[in-house]
């Protein structure tokens, strides 16, 4: 019986990784014509939700290192999609905000991302979608609990 549970747990982990991999691939394909990568899109989306977020906050939210986020932000800034303060108001964190061009591009990117997410769950009914979200939340909570 223990072996069966272990096999199921490893299968779930594998399935989650496979979903993540295919989702990332589809998102990259959809965002490529906009000259955006998935981490860049995630950064812009985070800035829409939390204007003025620091590099460290953005890195955590986009699942990249602070160094990678710094490079990513420089590229977005060079394209005129974000603006970073030249000086920190307090501490060392330089707040970043979207520009109008960043907002416009993000609107296009979000539409593409939402279509992919909708397609991903299109074979699930409403109750199954809610159950999936609850189950994933419980998995995250379990992994975050020491």
ABEGO torsion letter per residue (X at the ends): XAAAAAAAAAAAAAAAAAAAAAAAAAAAAAAAAAGBBAAAAAAAAAAAABBGBBAAAAAAAAGBBAAAAAAAAAAAAAAGABBBBABBABEABBBBBBBAAAAAAAAAAAAAAAAAAAAAAAABBAAAAAAAAAAAAAAAAAAABX
